[in-house]
């Protein structure tokens, strides 16, 4: 059974399962899936080709019991060309990363108008999200219980999800190419006038 139009979706995106903390996300999703009977977990970007000799999809599936009914609610569409559709389709976008450079997937999700929840890991998420204003930030070392409670509260509160999603779109202006180009030119001018 694939993802149905009426199914709520928890979405994550990335190609490196360990960095993105997909094992942690899977741990949080299991109790949420028991509370929300149709909740699907969709992880876009992981394909079935080996990464450092490992099949990352299979490694994650093995974290569930072999005959768990949840296996049918865990989806790996691989690398897709319609990522914006997935962002718009999800109830929550979750960045469960242990570390980041600059989280482009978080920027994309916010710009698409997704309600985003992110680990406040080193580099990036706090540059994009102001907690409970345009998304939700949890400490990178927050407990499983804290993550589950936060995600569960948002799944139960469509009004809050919509408020955070609406505010998230402001990243489009903050990171617009024209604005970034102008900031770069101003910085270069300042450096050259000092020389």
Contact map, one row per residue, 1 for C-alpha under 8 A:
111000000000000000000000000000000000000000000000000000000000000000000001100000000000000000000000000000000000000000000000000000000000000000000000000000000000000000000000000000000000000000000000000
111100000000000000000000000000000000000000000000000000000000000000000001101000000000000000000000000000000000000000000000000000000000000000000000000000000000000000000000000000000000000000000000000
111110100000000000000000000000000000000100000000000000000000000000000000100000000000000000000000000000000000000000000000000000000000000000000000000000000000000000000000000000000000000000000000000
011111100000000000000000000000000000000000000000000000000000000000000000000000000000000000000000000000000000000000000000000000000000000000000000000000000000000000000000000000000000000000000000000
001111100000000000000000000000000000000000000000000000000000000000000000000000000000000000000000000000000000000000000000000000000000000000000000000000000000000000000000000000000000000000000000000
000111110000000000000000000000000000000000000000000000000000000000000000000000000000000000000000000000000000000000000000000000000000000000000000000000000000000000000000000000000000000000000000000
001111111000000000000000000000000000011100000000000000000000000000000000000000000000000000000000000000000000000000000000000000000000000000000000000000000000000000000000000000000000000000000000000
000001111100000000000000000000000000011100000000000000000000000000000000000000000000000001100000000000000000000000000000000000000000000000000000000000000000000000000000000000000000000000000000000
000000111110000000000000000000000000001111000000000000000000000000000000000000000000000011110000000000000000000000000000000000000000000000000000000000000000000000000000000000000000000000000000000
000000011111000000000000000000000000001111000000000000000000000000000000000000000000000001111100000000000000000000000000000000000000000000000000000000000000000000000000000000000000000000000000000
000000001111100000000000000000000000000011110000000000000000000000000000000000000000011001111100000000000000000000000000000000000000000000000000000000000000000000000000000000000000000000000000000
000000000111110000000100000000000000000011110000000000000000000000000000000000000000000000001110000000000000000000000000000000000000000000000000000000000000000000000000000000000000000000000000000
000000000011111000000000000000000000000000111000000000000000000000000000000000000000000000000010000000001000000000000000000000000000000000000000000000000000000000000000000000000000000000000000000
000000000001111110010000000000000000000000111100000000000000000000000000000000000000000000000000000000001000000000000000000000000000000000000000000000000000000000000000000000000000000000000000000
000000000000111110000000000000000000000000001110000000000000000000000000000000000000000000000000000000000000000000000000000000000000000000000000000000000000000000000000000000000000000000000000000
000000000000011111110000000000000000000000000100000000000000000000000000000000000000000000000000000000000000000000000000000000000000000000000000000000000000000000000000000000000000000000000000000
000000000000011111111110000000000000000000000100000000010000000000000000000000000000000000000000000000000000000000000000000000000000000000000000000000000000000000000000000000000000000000000000000
000000000000000111111110000000000000000000000000000000000000000000000000000000000000000000000000010000000000000000000000000000000000000000000000000000000000000000000000000000000000000000000000000
000000000000000111111100000000000000000000000000000000000000000000000000000000000000000000000000111100000000000000000000000000000000000000000000000000000000000000000000000000000000000000000000000
000000000000010111111100000000000000000000000000000000000000000000000000000000000000000000000011111000000000000000000000000000000000000000000000000000000000000000000000000000000000000000000000000
000000000000000011111111100000000000000000000000000000000000000000000000000000000000000000000001110000000000000000000000000000000000000000000000000000000000000000000000000000000000000000000000000
000000000001000011111111110000000000000000000000000000000001000000000000000000000000000000000001100000000000000000000000000000000000000000000000000000000000000000000000000000000000000000000000000
000000000000000011001111111000000000000000000000000000000001001000000000000000000000000000000000000000000000000000000000000000000000000000000000000000000000000000000000000000000000000000000000000
000000000000000000001111111100000000000000000000000000000000000000000000000000000000000000000001000000000000000000000000000000000000000000000000000000000000000000000000000000000000000000000000000
000000000000000000001111111110000000000000000000000000000000000000000000000000000000000000000001000000000000000000000000000000000000000000000000000000000000000000000000000000000000000000000000000
000000000000000000000111111111000000000000000000000000000001001000000000000000000000000000000000000000000000000000000000000000000000000000000000000000000000000000000000000000000000000000000000000
000000000000000000000011111111100000000000000000000000000000000000000000000000000000000000000000000000000000000000000000000000000000000000000001000000000000000000000000000000000000000000000000000
000000000000000000000001111111110000000000000000000000000000000000000000000000000000000000000000000000000000000000000000000000000000000000000001001100000000000000000000000000000000000000000000000
000000000000000000000000111111111000000010000000000000000000000000000000000000000000000000000000000000000000000000000000000000000000000000000000000100000000000000000000000000000000000000000000000
000000000000000000000000011111111100000000000000000000000000000000000100000000000000000000000000000000000000000000000000000000000000000000000000000000000000000000000000000000000000000000000000000
000000000000000000000000001111111110000000000000000000000000000000000000000000000000000000000000000000000000000000000000000000000000000000000000000100000000000000000000000000000000000000000000000
000000000000000000000000000111111111001000000000000000000000000000000000000000000000000000000000000000000000000000000000000000000000000000000000000100010000000000000000000000000000000000000000000
000000000000000000000000000011111111111100000000000000000000000000000100000000000000000000000000000000000000000000000000000000000000000000000000000000000000000000000000000000000000000000000000000
000000000000000000000000000001111111100000000000000000000000000000000000000000000000000000000000000000000000000000000000000000000000000000000000000000000000000000000000000000000000000000000000000
000000000000000000000000000000111111100000000000000000000000000000000000000000000000000000000000000000000000000000000000000000000000000000000000000000000000000000000000000000000000000000000000000
000000000000000000000000000000011111111000000000000000000000000000000000000000000000000000000000000000000000000000000000000000000000000000000000000000000000000000000000000000000000000000000000000
000000000000000000000000000000001111111000000000000000000000000000000000000000000000000000000000000000000000000000000000000000000000000000000000000000000000000000000000000000000000000000000000000
000000110000000000000000000000001001111100000000000000000000000000000000100000000000000000000000000000000000000000000000000000000000000000000000000000000000000000000000000000000000000000000000000
000000111100000000000000000000011001111110000000000000000000000000000000100000000000000000000000000000000000000000000000000000000000000000000000000000000000000000000000000000000000000000000000000
001000111100000000000000000000001000011111000000000000000000000000000000111000000000000000000000000000000000000000000000000000000000000000000000000000000000000000000000000000000000000000000000000
000000001111000000000000000010000000001111100000000000000000000000000000111000000000000000000000000000000000000000000000000000000000000000000000000000000000000000000000000000000000000000000000000
000000001111000000000000000000000000000111110000000000000000000000000000011110000000000000000000000000000000000000000000000000000000000000000000000000000000000000000000000000000000000000000000000
000000000011110000000000000000000000000011111100000000000000000000000000011111000000000000000000000000000000000000000000000000000000000000000000000000000000000000000000000000000000000000000000000
000000000011110000000000000000000000000001111100000000000000000000000000000111110000000000000000000000000000000000000000000000000000000000000000000000000000000000000000000000000000000000000000000
000000000000111000000000000000000000000000111110000000000000000000000000000111110000000000000000000000000000000000000000000000000000000000000000000000000000000000000000000000000000000000000000000
000000000000011110000000000000000000000000111111000000011000000000000000000111100000000000000000000000000000000000000000000000000000000000000000000000000000000000000000000000000000000000000000000
000000000000001000000000000000000000000000001111100000011000000000000000000111100000000000000000000000000000000000000000000000000000000000000000000000000000000000000000000000000000000000000000000
000000000000000000000000000000000000000000000111110000111000000000000000000001000000000000000000000000000000000000000000000000000000000000000000000000000000000000000000000000000000000000000000000
000000000000000000000000000000000000000000000011111000100000000000000000000000000000000000000000000000000000000000000000000000000000000000000000000000000000000000000000000000000000000000000000000
000000000000000000000000000000000000000000000001111111110000000000000000000000000000000000000000000000000000000000000000000000000000000000000000000000000000000000000000000000000000000000000000000
000000000000000000000000000000000000000000000000111111110000000000000000000000000000000000000000000000000000000000000000000000000000000000000000000000000000000000000000000000000000000000000000000
000000000000000000000000000000000000000000000000011111000000000000000000000000000000000000000000000000000000000000000000000000000000000000000000000000000000000000000000000000000000000000000000000
000000000000000000000000000000000000000000000000011111100000000000000000000000000000000000000000000000000000000000000000000000000000000000000000000000000000000000000000000000000000000000000000000
000000000000000000000000000000000000000000000000011111110010000000000000000000000000000000000000000000000000000000000000000000000000000000000000000000000000000000000000000000000000000000000000000
000000000000000000000000000000000000000000000001111011111110000000000000000000000000000000000000000000000000000000000000000000000000000000000000000000000000000000000000000000000000000000000000000
000000000000000010000000000000000000000000000111011001111111000000000000000000000000000000000000000000000000000000000000000000000000000000000000000000000000000000000000000000000000000000000000000
000000000000000000000000000000000000000000000111000000111111100000000000000100000000000000000000000000000000000000000000000000000000000000000000000000000000000000000000000000000000000000000000000
000000000000000000000000000000000000000000000000000000111111110000000000000000000000000000000000000000000000000000000000000000000000000000000000000000000000000000000000000000000000000000000000000
000000000000000000000000000000000000000000000000000001111111111000000000000000000000000000000000000000000000000000000000000000000000000000000000000000000000000000000000000000000000000000000000000
000000000000000000000110010000000000000000000000000000011111111100000000000000000000000000000000000000000000000000000000000000000000000000000000000000000000000000000000000000000000000000000000000
000000000000000000000000000000000000000000000000000000001111111100000010000000000000000000000000000000000000000000000000000000000000000000000000000000000000000000000000000000000000000000000000000
000000000000000000000000000000000000000000000000000000000111111111000000000000000000000000000000000000000000000000000000000000000000000000000000000000000000000000000000000000000000000000000000000
000000000000000000000010010000000000000000000000000000000011111110000000000000000000000000000000000000000000000000000000000000000000000000000000000000000000000000000000000000000000000000000000000
000000000000000000000000000000000000000000000000000000000001111111010110000000000000000000000000000000000000000000000000000000000000000000000000000000000000000000000000000000000000000000000000000
000000000000000000000000000000000000000000000000000000000000011111110000000000000000000000000000000000000000000000000000000000000000000000000000000000000000000000000000000000000000000000000000000
000000000000000000000000000000000000000000000000000000000000010111110000000000000000000000000000000000000000000000000000000000000000000000000000000000000000000000000000000000000000000000000000000
000000000000000000000000000000000000000000000000000000000000000011111010000000000000000000000000000000000000000000000000000000000000000000000000000000000000000000000000000000000000000000000000000
000000000000000000000000000000000000000000000000000000000000000111111110000000000000000000000000000000000000000000000000000000000000000000000000000000000000000000000000000000000000000000000000000
000000000000000000000000000000000000000000000000000000000000000000111111100000000000000000000000000000000000000000000000000000000000000000000000000000000000000000000000000000000000000000000000000
000000000000000000000000000001001000000000000000000000000000000100011111110000000000000000000000000000000000000000000000000000000000000000000000000000000000000000000000000000000000000000000000000
000000000000000000000000000000000000000000000000000000000000100100111111110000000000000000000000000000000000000000000000000000000000000000000000000000000000000000000000000000000000000000000000000
110000000000000000000000000000000000000000000000000000000000000000001111111000000000000000000000000000000000000000000000000000000000000000000000000000000000000000000000000000000000000000000000000
111000000000000000000000000000000000011110000000000000000000000000001111111000000000000000000000000000000000000000000000000000000000000000000000000000000000000000000000000000000000000000000000000
000000000000000000000000000000000000000111100000000000000000000000000111111100000000000000000000000000000000000000000000000000000000000000000000000000000000000000000000000000000000000000000000000
010000000000000000000000000000000000000111100000000000000000000000000001111110000000000000000000000000000000000000000000000000000000000000000000000000000000000000000000000000000000000000000000000
000000000000000000000000000000000000000001111110000000001000000000000000011111000000000000000000000000000000000000000000000000000000000000000000000000000000000000000000000000000000000000000000000
000000000000000000000000000000000000000001111110000000000000000000000000001111110000000000000000000000000000000000000000000000000000000000000000000000000000000000000000000000000000000000000000000
000000000000000000000000000000000000000000111111000000000000000000000000000111110000000000000000000000000000000000000000000000000000000000000000000000000000000000000000000000000000000000000000000
000000000000000000000000000000000000000000011110000000000000000000000000000011111000000000000000000000000000000000000000000000000000000000000000000000000000000000000000000000000000000000000000000
000000000000000000000000000000000000000000011000000000000000000000000000000011111110000000000000000000000000000000000000000000000000000000000000000000000000000000000000000000000000000000000000000
000000000000000000000000000000000000000000000000000000000000000000000000000000111110000000000000000000000000000000000000000000000000000000000000000000000000000000000000000000000000000000000000000
000000000000000000000000000000000000000000000000000000000000000000000000000000011111110000000000000000000000000000000000000000000000000000000000000000000000000000000000000000000000000000000000000
000000000000000000000000000000000000000000000000000000000000000000000000000000011111111000000000000000000000000000000000000000000000000000000000000000000000000000000000000000000000000000000000000
000000000000000000000000000000000000000000000000000000000000000000000000000000000111111100000000000000000001100100000000000000000000000000000000000000000000000000000000000000000000000000000000000
000000000000000000000000000000000000000000000000000000000000000000000000000000000111111110000000000000000000000000000000000000000000000000000000000000000000000000000000000000000000000000000000000
000000000010000000000000000000000000000000000000000000000000000000000000000000000111111111000000000000000000000000000000000000000000000000000000000000000000000000000000000000000000000000000000000
000000000010000000000000000000000000000000000000000000000000000000000000000000000011111111001000000000000000100111000000000000000000000000000000000000000000000000000000000000000000000000000000000
000000000000000000000000000000000000000000000000000000000000000000000000000000000001111111000000000000000000000111000000000000000000000000000000000000000000000000000000000000000000000000000000000
000000001000000000000000000000000000000000000000000000000000000000000000000000000000111111100000000000000000000000000000000000000000000000000000000000000000000000000000000000000000000000000000000
000000011110000000000000000000000000000000000000000000000000000000000000000000000000011111111000000000000000000001000000000000000000000000000000000000000000000000000000000000000000000000000000000
000000011110000000000000000000000000000000000000000000000000000000000000000000000000000011111000000000000000000001100000000000000000000000000000000000000010000010000000000000000000000000000000000
000000001110000000000000000000000000000000000000000000000000000000000000000000000000000001111100000000000000000001111000000000000000000000000000000000000010000010000000000000000000000000000000000
000000000111000000000000000000000000000000000000000000000000000000000000000000000000001001111110000000000000100001111000000000000000000000000000000000000000000000000000000000000000000000000000000
000000000111000000000000000000000000000000000000000000000000000000000000000000000000000000011111000000000000000000011100000000000000000000000000000000000000000000000000000000000000000000000000000
000000000001100000010000000000000000000000000000000000000000000000000000000000000000000000001111100000000100000000011110000000000000000000000000000000000000000000000000000000000000000000000000000
000000000000000000011101100000000000000000000000000000000000000000000000000000000000000000000111110000000000000000000110000000000000000000000000000000000000000000000000000000000000000000000000000
000000000000000000111100000000000000000000000000000000000000000000000000000000000000000000000011111100000000000000000110100000000000000000010000000000000000000000000000000000000000000000000000000
000000000000000001111000000000000000000000000000000000000000000000000000000000000000000000000001111100000000000000000010110000000000000000010000000000000000000000000000000000000000000000000000000
000000000000000000110000000000000000000000000000000000000000000000000000000000000000000000000000111110000000000000000000111000000000000000000000000000000000000000000000000000000000000000000000000
000000000000000000100000000000000000000000000000000000000000000000000000000000000000000000000000111111100000000000000000111100000000000000000000000000000000000000000000000000000000000000000000000
000000000000000000000000000000000000000000000000000000000000000000000000000000000000000000000000001111100000000000000000011100000000000000000000000000000000000000000000000000000000000000000000000
000000000000000000000000000000000000000000000000000000000000000000000000000000000000000000000000000111110000000000000000001110000000000000000000000000000000000000000000000000000000000000000000000
000000000000000000000000000000000000000000000000000000000000000000000000000000000000000000000000000111111110000000000000000110000000000000000000000000000000000000000000000000000000000000000000000
000000000000000000000000000000000000000000000000000000000000000000000000000000000000000000000000000001111111000000000000000000000000000000000000000000000000000000000000000000000000000000000000000
000000000000110000000000000000000000000000000000000000000000000000000000000000000000000000000000000000111111100000000000000000000000000000000000000000000000000000000000000000000000000000000000000
000000000000000000000000000000000000000000000000000000000000000000000000000000000000000000000010000000111111110000010000000010000000000000000000000000000000000000000000000000000000000000000000000
000000000000000000000000000000000000000000000000000000000000000000000000000000000000000000000000000000111111111000000000000000010000000000000000000000000000000000000000001000000000000000000000000
000000000000000000000000000000000000000000000000000000000000000000000000000000000001000000000000000000011111111100000000000000000000000000000000000000000000000000000000000000000000000000000000000
000000000000000000000000000000000000000000000000000000000000000000000000000000000001001000001000000000001111111111110000000000000000000000000000000000000000000000000000000000000000000000000000000
000000000000000000000000000000000000000000000000000000000000000000000000000000000000000000000000000000000111111111110000000000000000000000000000000000000000000000001001101000000000000000000000000
000000000000000000000000000000000000000000000000000000000000000000000000000000000000000000000000000000000011111111000000000000000000000000000000000000000000000000000001111100000000000000000000000
000000000000000000000000000000000000000000000000000000000000000000000000000000000001001100000000000000000001111111000000000000000000000000000000000000000000000000000000100000000000000000000000000
000000000000000000000000000000000000000000000000000000000000000000000000000000000000001100000000000000000000111111100000000000000000000000000000000000000000000000001101100000000000000000000000000
000000000000000000000000000000000000000000000000000000000000000000000000000000000000001101111000000000000000111111110000000000000000000000000000000000000000000000001001000000000000000000000000000
000000000000000000000000000000000000000000000000000000000000000000000000000000000000000000111000000000000000110011111000000000000000011000000000000000000000000011011001000000000000000000000000000
000000000000000000000000000000000000000000000000000000000000000000000000000000000000000000011110000000000100110001111100000000000000011100000000000000000000000000011000000000000000000000000000000
000000000000000000000000000000000000000000000000000000000000000000000000000000000000000000011110000000000000000000111110000000000000001111000000000000100000000000000000000000000000000000000000000
000000000000000000000000000000000000000000000000000000000000000000000000000000000000000000000111100000000000000000011111000010000000001111000000000000000000000000000000000000000000000000000000000
000000000000000000000000000000000000000000000000000000000000000000000000000000000000000000000011110000000000000000001111100010000000000011110000000000000000000000000000000000000000000000000000000
000000000000000000000000000000000000000000000000000000000000000000000000000000000000000000000000000000000000000000000111110111000000000011110000000000000000000000000000000000000000000000000000000
000000000000000000000000000000000000000000000000000000000000000000000000000000000000000000000000111100000000000000000011111110000000000000110000000000000000000000000000000000000000000000000000000
000000000000000000000000000000000000000000000000000000000000000000000000000000000000000000000000011110000000000000000001111110000000000000000000000000000000000000000000000000000000000000000000000
000000000000000000000000000000000000000000000000000000000000000000000000000000000000000000000000001111000000000000000000111111100000000000000000000000000000000000000000000000000000000000000000000
000000000000000000000000000000000000000000000000000000000000000000000000000000000000000000000000000111100000000000000001111111110000000000000000000000000000000000000000000000000000000000000000000
000000000000000000000000000000000000000000000000000000000000000000000000000000000000000000000000000001100100000000000111111111111000000010000000000000000000000000000000000000000000000000000000000
000000000000000000000000000000000000000000000000000000000000000000000000000000000000000000000000000000000000000000000001001111111100000010000000000000000000000000000000000000000000000000000000000
000000000000000000000000000000000000000000000000000000000000000000000000000000000000000000000000000000000000000000000000001111111100000000000000000000000000000000000000000000000000000000000000000
000000000000000000000000000000000000000000000000000000000000000000000000000000000000000000000000000000000010000000000000000111111100000000000000000000000000000000000000001000000000000000000000000
000000000000000000000000000000000000000000000000000000000000000000000000000000000000000000000000000000000000000000000000000011111110111110000000000000000000000000000001000000000000000000000000000
000000000000000000000000000000000000000000000000000000000000000000000000000000000000000000000000000000000000000000000000000001111111111110000000000000000000000000000000000000000000000000000000000
000000000000000000000000000000000000000000000000000000000000000000000000000000000000000000000000000000000000000000000000000000001111111110000000000000000000000000000000000000000000000000000000000
000000000000000000000000000000000000000000000000000000000000000000000000000000000000000000000000000000000000000000000000000000000111111110000000000000000000000000010000000000000000000000000000000
000000000000000000000000000000000000000000000000000000000000000000000000000000000000000000000000000000000000000000000000000000001111111100000000000000000000000000010010000000000000000000000000000
000000000000000000000000000000000000000000000000000000000000000000000000000000000000000000000000000000000000000000110000000000001111111100000000000000000000000000111111000000000000000000000000000
000000000000000000000000000000000000000000000000000000000000000000000000000000000000000000000000000000000000000000111100000000001111111110000000000000000000000000011011000000000000000000000000000
000000000000000000000000000000000000000000000000000000000000000000000000000000000000000000000000000000000000000000011100000000001111111111000000000000000000000000000000000000000000000000000000000
000000000000000000000000000000000000000000000000000000000000000000000000000000000000000000000000000000000000000000001111000011001111001111100000000000000000000000000000000000000000000000000000000
000000000000000000000000000000000000000000000000000000000000000000000000000000000000000000000000000000000000000000001111000000000000000111110100001000000000000000000000000000000000000000000000000
000000000000000000000000000000000000000000000000000000000000000000000000000000000000000000000000000000000000000000000011100000000000000011111100000000000000000000000000000000000000000000000000000
000000000000000000000000000000000000000000000000000000000000000000000000000000000000000000000000110000000000000000000011100000000000000001111100000000000000000000000000000000000000000000000000000
000000000000000000000000000000000000000000000000000000000000000000000000000000000000000000000000000000000000000000000000000000000000000000111110000000000000000000000000000000000000000000000000000
000000000000000000000000000000000000000000000000000000000000000000000000000000000000000000000000000000000000000000000000000000000000000001111111011000000000000000000000000000000000000000000000000
000000000000000000000000000000000000000000000000000000000000000000000000000000000000000000000000000000000000000000000000000000000000000000001111111000000000000000000000000000000000000000000000000
000000000000000000000000001100000000000000000000000000000000000000000000000000000000000000000000000000000000000000000000000000000000000000000111111100000000000000000000000000000000000000000000000
000000000000000000000000000000000000000000000000000000000000000000000000000000000000000000000000000000000000000000000000000000000000000000000011111110000000000000000000000000000000000000000000000
000000000000000000000000000000000000000000000000000000000000000000000000000000000000000000000000000000000000000000000000000000000000000000000111111111000000000000000000000000000000000000000000000
000000000000000000000000000100000000000000000000000000000000000000000000000000000000000000000000000000000000000000000000000000000000000001000111111111100000000000000000000000000000000000000000000
000000000000000000000000000110110000000000000000000000000000000000000000000000000000000000000000000000000000000000000000000000000000000000000001111111110000000000000000000000000000000000000000000
000000000000000000000000000000000000000000000000000000000000000000000000000000000000000000000000000000000000000000000000000000000000000000000000111111111000000000000000000000000000000000000000000
000000000000000000000000000000000000000000000000000000000000000000000000000000000000000000000000000000000000000000000000000000000000000000000000011111111100000000000000000000000000000000000000000
000000000000000000000000000000000000000000000000000000000000000000000000000000000000000000000000000000000000000000001000000000000000000000000000001111111110000000000000000000000000000000000000000
000000000000000000000000000000010000000000000000000000000000000000000000000000000000000000000000000000000000000000000000000000000000000000000000000111111111000000000000000000000000000000000000000
000000000000000000000000000000000000000000000000000000000000000000000000000000000000000000000000000000000000000000000000000000000000000000000000000011111111100000000000000000000000000000000000000
000000000000000000000000000000000000000000000000000000000000000000000000000000000000000000000000000000000000000000000000000000000000000000000000000001111111110110000000000000000000000000000000000
000000000000000000000000000000000000000000000000000000000000000000000000000000000000000000110000000000000000000000000000000000000000000000000000000000111111110010000000000000000000000000000000000
000000000000000000000000000000000000000000000000000000000000000000000000000000000000000000000000000000000000000000000000000000000000000000000000000000011111110000000000000000000000000000000000000
000000000000000000000000000000000000000000000000000000000000000000000000000000000000000000000000000000000000000000000000000000000000000000000000000000001111111110000000000000000000000000000000000
000000000000000000000000000000000000000000000000000000000000000000000000000000000000000000000000000000000000000000000000000000000000000000000000000000000111111111000000000000000000000000000000000
000000000000000000000000000000000000000000000000000000000000000000000000000000000000000000000000000000000000000000000000000000000000000000000000000000000000111111100000000000000000000000000000000
000000000000000000000000000000000000000000000000000000000000000000000000000000000000000000000000000000000000000000000000000000000000000000000000000000000100111111110000000000000000000000000000000
000000000000000000000000000000000000000000000000000000000000000000000000000000000000000000110000000000000000000000100000000000000000000000000000000000000110111111111000000000000000000000000000000
000000000000000000000000000000000000000000000000000000000000000000000000000000000000000000000000000000000000000000100000000000000000000000000000000000000000011111111100000000000000000000000000000
000000000000000000000000000000000000000000000000000000000000000000000000000000000000000000000000000000000000000000000000000000000000010000000000000000000000001111111110000000000000000000000000000
000000000000000000000000000000000000000000000000000000000000000000000000000000000000000000000000000000000000000000110000000000000001111000000000000000000000000111111111000000000000000000000000000
000000000000000000000000000000000000000000000000000000000000000000000000000000000000000000000000000000000000010011110000000000000000011000000000000000000000000011111111100000000000000000000000000
000000000000000000000000000000000000000000000000000000000000000000000000000000000000000000000000000000000000000010000000000000000000010000000000000000000000000001111111100000000000000000000000000
000000000000000000000000000000000000000000000000000000000000000000000000000000000000000000000000000000000000000000000000000000000000111000000000000000000000000000111111110000000000000000000000000
000000000000000000000000000000000000000000000000000000000000000000000000000000000000000000000000000000000000011011100000000000001000011000000000000000000000000000011111111000000000000000000000000
000000000000000000000000000000000000000000000000000000000000000000000000000000000000000000000000000000000000011110000000000000000000000000000000000000000000000000001111111100000000000000000000000
000000000000000000000000000000000000000000000000000000000000000000000000000000000000000000000000000000000000001000000000000000000000000000000000000000000000000000000011111111000000000000000000000
000000000000000000000000000000000000000000000000000000000000000000000000000000000000000000000000000000000010011000000000000000010000000000000000000000000000000000000001111111110000000000000000000
000000000000000000000000000000000000000000000000000000000000000000000000000000000000000000000000000000000000001000000000000000000000000000000000000000000000000000000000111111110000000000000000000
000000000000000000000000000000000000000000000000000000000000000000000000000000000000000000000000000000000000000000000000000000000000000000000000000000000000000000000000011111110010000000000000000
000000000000000000000000000000000000000000000000000000000000000000000000000000000000000000000000000000000000000000000000000000000000000000000000000000000000000000000000011111110010000000000000000
000000000000000000000000000000000000000000000000000000000000000000000000000000000000000000000000000000000000000000000000000000000000000000000000000000000000000000000000001111111011000000000000000
000000000000000000000000000000000000000000000000000000000000000000000000000000000000000000000000000000000000000000000000000000000000000000000000000000000000000000000000001111111111000000000000000
000000000000000000000000000000000000000000000000000000000000000000000000000000000000000000000000000000000000000000000000000000000000000000000000000000000000000000000000000000111111100000000000000
000000000000000000000000000000000000000000000000000000000000000000000000000000000000000000000000000000000000000000000000000000000000000000000000000000000000000000000000000000011111110000000000000
000000000000000000000000000000000000000000000000000000000000000000000000000000000000000000000000000000000000000000000000000000000000000000000000000000000000000000000000000011111111111000000000000
000000000000000000000000000000000000000000000000000000000000000000000000000000000000000000000000000000000000000000000000000000000000000000000000000000000000000000000000000000111111111100000000000
000000000000000000000000000000000000000000000000000000000000000000000000000000000000000000000000000000000000000000000000000000000000000000000000000000000000000000000000000000001111111110000000000
000000000000000000000000000000000000000000000000000000000000000000000000000000000000000000000000000000000000000000000000000000000000000000000000000000000000000000000000000000000111111111000000000
000000000000000000000000000000000000000000000000000000000000000000000000000000000000000000000000000000000000000000000000000000000000000000000000000000000000000000000000000000000011111111100000000
000000000000000000000000000000000000000000000000000000000000000000000000000000000000000000000000000000000000000000000000000000000000000000000000000000000000000000000000000000000001111111110000000
000000000000000000000000000000000000000000000000000000000000000000000000000000000000000000000000000000000000000000000000000000000000000000000000000000000000000000000000000000000000111111111000000
000000000000000000000000000000000000000000000000000000000000000000000000000000000000000000000000000000000000000000000000000000000000000000000000000000000000000000000000000000000000011111111100000
000000000000000000000000000000000000000000000000000000000000000000000000000000000000000000000000000000000000000000000000000000000000000000000000000000000000000000000000000000000000001111111110000
000000000000000000000000000000000000000000000000000000000000000000000000000000000000000000000000000000000000000000000000000000000000000000000000000000000000000000000000000000000000000111111111000
000000000000000000000000000000000000000000000000000000000000000000000000000000000000000000000000000000000000000000000000000000000000000000000000000000000000000000000000000000000000000011111111100
000000000000000000000000000000000000000000000000000000000000000000000000000000000000000000000000000000000000000000000000000000000000000000000000000000000000000000000000000000000000000001111111110
000000000000000000000000000000000000000000000000000000000000000000000000000000000000000000000000000000000000000000000000000000000000000000000000000000000000000000000000000000000000000000111111111
000000000000000000000000000000000000000000000000000000000000000000000000000000000000000000000000000000000000000000000000000000000000000000000000000000000000000000000000000000000000000000011111111
000000000000000000000000000000000000000000000000000000000000000000000000000000000000000000000000000000000000000000000000000000000000000000000000000000000000000000000000000000000000000000001111111
000000000000000000000000000000000000000000000000000000000000000000000000000000000000000000000000000000000000000000000000000000000000000000000000000000000000000000000000000000000000000000000111111
000000000000000000000000000000000000000000000000000000000000000000000000000000000000000000000000000000000000000000000000000000000000000000000000000000000000000000000000000000000000000000000011111
